[in-house]
Amino acid sequence: MGLSRVNIMMANPSTTTLHDAYGGNILGIYVSDVINRTDRFSTMLSLPYKHFEQTYDGGFVQPSLSPKLGIAYQIVKDQVSLFRNFMNGFQNQRPVEQPNGSLFKPKPVSANQL
C-alpha cells in the first residue's frame, strides 16, 4: 500500500476499502478482546477478516479469516508473566504482469505460528 493511500485513510477514517491499479478492492475488519479471568490470568481473542476482490482480466476473490489466541499468566504479579499464543496469518497476492504481457495470478500466502 502506497503512502498516499495511507494518508487518504488517515484523513478519512470512514474509508475502509482500498482500490488498486488492476481493479482490486481490499476490505479489512478486525475484532479483538482481552478477557481477565483472574487478577493474574488473561486471554486475548482476535479475529481479523480480509476480503480481496480482483476485477481485472477475469478477476477472483480471496476472503480470509486469521484467528489469533493468546494466554498470559503473571507468575509475579505486575512483574513477571508467561505468555503463549497461536496466530494465523494470510497475505493476498496481487497479479503480476509477465514480460510476454500475460497476467500471473499467484495464490495467497498463509502461515501459522505457535
Secondary structure, 3 states (H helix, E strand, C coil): CCHHHHHHHHHCCCCCEEECCCCEEEEEEEEEEEEECCCCEEEEEEEEEEEEEECCCCCEEEEEECCEEEEEEEEECCCEEEEEEEEEEEECCCCEECCCCCEECCCCEEEEEC
